[in-house]
């Protein structure tokens, strides 16, 4: 934060996250809209996603009222207190999320004798995995490169391997790959639990994100 203001531009960060998320998930590119963008997904429980970057009460009311099909999602860059009163009863608010960003810095990866790190890159997407000596997947994550941004996604440490710093190793490895690809800013959307972990390693909250779905 600088003088109480976030140093990262919310619109640019949210747009980068939407682009990168489609890359990490193998989905079609976002379609620009006045409110942000639309992402077509096609799964029954996740038919389409509308990312509302430019929050406006009337615009959100009109958009949400026009959507009626189950499996339709909203991701709104605003707090639940701002979003919930605008939505009709068919929408179910999800647990809070956080759009976060960080200036990427080269990370010294601390090797562990009890885990093996592997990195695989295909086009703009890189996967990092940590496996135990017996081959069990312990931690993983993905990152996509897009216009100088590195969008981190699916950062997971399996329960039996938590509290060992494995998530930091995965994040560090993906950050180093991103820097080598000339990305300068890391972006992700975190859960409540994840937010605290990312803040501890230098990430900044850019915006609250309120998710809602028509079940």
C-alpha positions in Angstrom: 0.0 0.0 0.0 1.1 3.6 -0.7 -0.5 6.4 1.3 -3.4 4.1 2.0 -3.9 3.3 -1.7 -3.1 0.0 -3.5 -0.2 0.3 -5.8 -1.8 -2.0 -8.4 -4.4 -0.9 -10.9 -7.6 -2.8 -10.2 -8.9 -2.8 -13.8 -5.6 -3.9 -15.3 -5.1 -6.5 -12.6 -8.6 -8.0 -13.0 -8.4 -8.0 -16.8 -5.1 -9.9 -16.5 -6.5 -12.4 -14.1 -9.5 -13.1 -16.4 -7.2 -13.7 -19.4 -4.8 -15.8 -17.4 -7.5 -17.9 -15.8 -8.8 -19.0 -19.2 -5.3 -20.0 -20.2 -4.7 -22.1 -17.1 -8.1 -23.7 -17.5 -7.9 -24.2 -21.2 -11.0 -22.1 -21.9 -11.9 -19.6 -24.7 -10.5 -16.1 -24.3 -12.7 -13.6 -22.4 -15.1 -11.5 -24.5 -15.0 -7.9 -23.5 -18.1 -6.3 -22.1 -18.9 -2.8 -20.8 -18.9 -4.2 -17.2 -15.7 -6.3 -17.7 -15.8 -9.6 -19.6 -17.7 -12.8 -20.3 -16.1 -16.3 -20.3 -17.9 -19.2 -21.9 -17.2 -22.4 -20.1 -19.9 -25.0 -21.2 -20.0 -27.2 -18.1 -23.4 -27.8 -16.7 -22.5 -26.4 -13.3 -20.3 -23.7 -14.8 -21.9 -22.6 -18.0 -20.5 -19.1 -18.2 -18.8 -16.6 -16.0 -19.3 -12.8 -16.0 -16.3 -10.9 -14.5 -17.6 -7.5 -13.3 -14.5 -5.3 -13.2 -16.2 -1.9 -13.4 -18.7 -2.1 -10.5 -21.8 0.0 -11.0 -25.0 -0.7 -9.0 -27.5 -0.2 -11.9 -25.3 -2.0 -14.4 -24.9 -5.0 -12.1 -28.7 -5.0 -11.4 -29.4 -5.1 -15.2 -26.8 -7.7 -15.9 -27.8 -10.0 -13.1 -31.5 -9.7 -13.9 -30.9 -10.7 -17.5 -29.2 -13.9 -16.4 -31.5 -16.8 -15.5 -29.8 -20.1 -16.5 -28.4 -22.4 -13.7 -24.6 -22.7 -13.8 -24.2 -19.0 -14.5 -21.6 -17.3 -12.4 -20.7 -13.7 -11.4 -17.3 -12.6 -10.2 -17.7 -9.0 -9.0 -14.8 -6.8 -7.9 -16.6 -5.4 -4.9 -17.6 -6.4 -1.4 -20.5 -8.7 -0.6 -22.1 -5.8 1.2 -22.2 -3.9 -2.1 -23.2 -6.8 -4.3 -25.7 -8.8 -2.3 -28.5 -6.2 -2.2 -28.4 -5.8 -6.0 -29.0 -9.5 -6.7 -32.3 -11.3 -6.9 -33.0 -14.4 -4.8 -32.0 -16.8 -7.5 -28.3 -15.9 -6.9 -26.3 -17.6 -4.1 -23.4 -15.7 -2.7 -20.2 -17.7 -2.3 -17.5 -17.4 0.4 -15.4 -14.2 0.0 -12.4 -14.1 -2.4 -9.6 -11.6 -2.9 -7.9 -10.3 -6.1 -4.2 -10.0 -5.2 -1.0 -8.9 -6.9 2.7 -8.8 -6.2 5.8 -7.4 -7.9 7.7 -10.5 -9.0 11.1 -11.0 -7.5 13.6 -13.8 -8.1 13.2 -16.4 -5.4 15.9 -18.7 -4.1 14.3 -22.1 -4.0 15.3 -24.2 -1.0 15.8 -27.7 -2.1 14.4 -30.5 0.1 15.8 -34.0 0.1 12.4 -35.5 0.9 10.6 -33.9 -2.1 11.2 -33.7 -5.8 10.3 -30.5 -7.7 9.3 -30.8 -11.4 8.4 -28.0 -13.8 6.7 -28.4 -17.1 5.8 -25.6 -19.6 3.4 -25.9 -22.5 2.9 -22.7 -24.5 2.0 -19.9 -22.0 1.2 -22.2 -19.1 3.7 -23.7 -16.6 3.0 -26.4 -14.0 5.0 -27.0 -10.9 4.7 -30.2 -8.8 6.3 -31.4 -5.6 6.3 -35.1 -5.0 7.4 -37.1 -2.0 10.0 -39.8 -2.3 7.3 -42.5 -2.9 5.9 -40.4 -5.8 2.9 -39.0 -3.9 1.8 -35.6 -5.1 2.3 -33.2 -2.2 1.9 -29.7 -3.8 1.2 -28.2 -7.2 0.4 -25.0 -9.0 0.1 -23.4 -12.4 0.9 -20.0 -13.9 0.1 -18.4 -17.2 2.0 -15.5 -18.9 -0.1 -12.7 -20.4 1.2 -9.2 -21.4 3.7 -8.9 -18.6 1.4 -10.4 -16.0 1.9 -13.9 -14.4 -1.5 -15.3 -13.4 -1.2 -18.0 -10.7 -3.9 -20.6 -10.3 -4.7 -23.9 -8.6 -2.0 -23.6 -5.9 -2.7 -26.6 -3.7 -0.8 -28.4 -0.9 -2.3 -31.7 0.0 -3.5 -31.9 3.7 -0.9 -34.4 4.9 1.9 -32.3 3.5 0.8 -28.9 4.8 2.8 -26.7 7.2 6.1 -27.6 5.5 6.6 -24.6 3.3 5.8 -26.5 0.1 3.4 -23.9 -1.2 6.2 -21.3 -1.0 8.5 -23.6 -3.0 5.8 -24.0 -5.7 5.1 -20.2 -5.8 8.8 -19.5 -5.9 9.4 -21.9 -8.8 6.5 -20.4 -10.7 7.7 -16.9 -10.0 11.1 -17.6 -11.3 9.7 -19.1 -14.5 7.5 -16.0 -14.9 10.4 -13.6 -14.5 12.4 -15.6 -17.1 9.4 -15.0 -19.4 9.6 -11.2 -18.7 6.5 -11.0 -16.6 6.7 -8.4 -13.9 3.5 -8.6 -11.9 1.9 -11.7 -10.3 -1.9 -11.9 -10.1 -4.2 -14.4 -8.4 -7.6 -14.7 -6.7 -7.4 -16.2 -3.2 -9.8 -17.7 -0.8 -10.0 -16.4 2.8 -7.4 -18.9 4.0 -5.2 -18.4 1.0 -5.3 -14.6 1.4 -3.4 -14.7 4.7 -0.8 -17.0 3.3 -0.1 -14.8 0.3 0.0 -11.7 2.4 2.7 -13.3 4.5 4.9 -13.6 1.4 4.4 -10.1 0.2 1.2 -10.1 -1.9 -1.3 -7.2 -1.8 -5.1 -7.2 -1.8 -6.2 -5.2 -4.9 -9.9 -5.8 -4.5 -12.5 -7.9 -2.7 -14.2 -10.3 -5.1 -17.8 -11.4 -4.6 -18.8 -14.6 -6.4 -22.4 -15.6 -6.9 -24.0 -18.5 -8.8 -27.5 -19.4 -10.1 -27.8 -23.0 -8.7 
